[in-house]
Amino acid sequence: MGWKPDTFLDITPVWDRKRAAIECMDGQQHLWDYYTRAAQQRANHFMPNSGGQAGGHDCRYAEGFESVFPRTMDAL
């Protein structure tokens, strides 16, 4: 698909609410666990990029985003 996420957001604090919202899609019950696994896999990308095992931010569920337009910043 060519999707290359460059931003990961920790959604662990709201995961229960997101999962409950996903479960409202009765016609897509076969996707509930898929979306859970995707969020867990994105958390695996989040953790090493937040400092990893050297004191990084613990994360169980994350969302990935790809920037469409360049970002401008004064500092990194």
C-alpha positions in Angstrom: 0.0 0.0 0.0 3.0 2.3 0.4 1.8 3.6 3.8 4.9 4.8 5.8 3.9 6.1 9.2 6.2 8.7 10.6 4.3 9.5 13.8 3.1 7.1 16.5 0.7 8.1 19.3 0.3 6.2 22.5 -3.4 5.4 22.9 -2.9 3.0 25.9 -4.8 5.3 28.3 -7.9 5.3 26.0 -7.6 1.8 24.5 -10.6 0.4 26.4 -12.8 3.2 25.0 -11.5 2.6 21.5 -12.0 -1.1 21.7 -15.6 -0.6 23.0 -16.2 1.7 19.9 -14.7 -0.9 17.6 -17.0 -3.5 19.1 -20.0 -1.4 18.1 -19.4 -2.5 14.5 -21.3 -5.8 14.7 -20.9 -6.4 11.0 -17.1 -6.2 11.3 -16.7 -8.5 14.3 -14.0 -10.4 12.4 -11.9 -7.3 12.5 -12.0 -6.6 16.2 -8.9 -8.7 17.0 -7.2 -7.5 13.8 -7.4 -3.8 15.0 -6.2 -4.9 18.5 -3.2 -6.6 17.0 -2.5 -3.6 14.8 -2.5 -1.3 17.8 -0.1 -3.6 19.7 2.2 -3.8 16.7 2.3 -0.1 16.4 3.2 0.1 20.1 6.2 -2.1 19.3 7.3 0.6 16.8 6.5 3.4 19.4 8.6 2.0 22.3 12.1 1.8 20.6 11.6 5.3 19.1 10.8 6.7 22.6 14.0 5.5 24.2 13.5 1.8 24.0 14.9 -0.4 26.7 17.1 2.4 27.9 14.2 4.0 29.8 11.8 4.6 26.9 8.1 5.3 27.3 6.1 2.0 28.0 3.3 1.6 25.5 0.8 -1.2 25.0 -1.4 0.3 22.2 -0.5 3.0 19.6 -1.9 4.6 16.4 0.3 5.3 13.4 0.1 8.3 11.2 1.8 9.4 8.0 2.4 13.0 7.3 1.0 14.2 4.0 2.6 17.6 4.1 6.0 18.6 5.4 6.0 19.9 9.0 7.8 23.1 10.0 9.5 23.3 13.4 11.7 25.7 15.3 13.5 22.9 17.1 13.6 19.1 17.1 
